Amino acid sequence: MAHISSLGSGIFSYLDMATAVTPATEDVAGYADVFVTANAASITRMPSVREFPAVGTPANIVNVPVYGQNTSSQVQGQADSPTLEITVNYVPADMEAIHALVGTDAVFRFMMCASAQTEAEGLAGTMEVENTEFYFKGKVEAILVNPQLTDSNTATVTLSSQSDFFGPGTIAPTP
C-alpha cells in the first residue's frame, strides 16, 4: 500500500462522486473498485473546494452514573453520522453538475494525494502518487449559496451519509 506519508499532502484533496453504481462488496476494496471500473461519465468531482469537513465515524462516549462511585463510568454508544458540509467557491457554471445531483444516490470518495491529480488519473487502477482514500454511500442533500460583497461567492454543499465510512484505503502507485 502507498498511503500518503507527509503532512502537506492534505492540500491535494478531492471529493469524487460516482452515480448509478453500487460497490460489489461493503469494504474498502469494493468501494475502490467502483472508481477504477466506472466509466468517466458517471464520476463527478466537487469543484473549487474551499473547506472539507471531518470524514469518519466520530466517537460517542456516554457517561453513566454509578451509585456509590465518585465518578461516572463511560461506555461506547452508537455514533451519529458527522455533519458533512463542504464549502466551495461558488462559480455557477462549475456547479451545474453538482446541482443536477441533488437528491441522487451516489458513492463518494474523499481522496488525499501527495500531488495534484486529474479526474482521469484518479480513475486509474494504479496512481503515480501516494494517496489515501475514504469511501461512503450518500446523497447531495442541499446546496446553499452564500453571496459575498467583500470576498468570493461561496456555497455550502450538504451531504448525507447512508453507510459506514470505509477506509483508509489506497490505490497503489505504479511500480
QUIGIHU-V615708 format. One record per backbone hydrogen bond with DSSP energy under -1.0 kcal/mol. CO is the residue of the C=O (numbers start at 1). NH is the residue of the N-H. Records with the same first field share a line. If there is no record, write none. Layout:
BEGIN
CO: NH + NH
END
This chain:
BEGIN
2: 131
8: 11
9: 12
12: 113
14: 111
15: 46
16: 109
17: 44
18: 107
25: 27
27: 31
28: 32
29: 33
32: 36
33: 37
34: 38
39: 42
40: 43
42: 19
44: 17
48: 89
51: 87
60: 77
62: 75
64: 73
66: 69
73: 64
75: 62
84: 159
86: 157
87: 50 + 51
88: 155
91: 94 + 95
95: 99
96: 100
98: 101
99: 102
101: 104
106: 138
107: 18
108: 136
109: 16
110: 134
111: 14
112: 132
118: 122
127: 174
130: 114
132: 112
133: 169
134: 110
135: 166
136: 108
137: 162
138: 106
139: 160
140: 103
142: 158
144: 156
146: 154
153: 90
154: 146
155: 88
156: 144
157: 86
158: 141 + 142
160: 139
166: 135
169: 133
172: 127
END
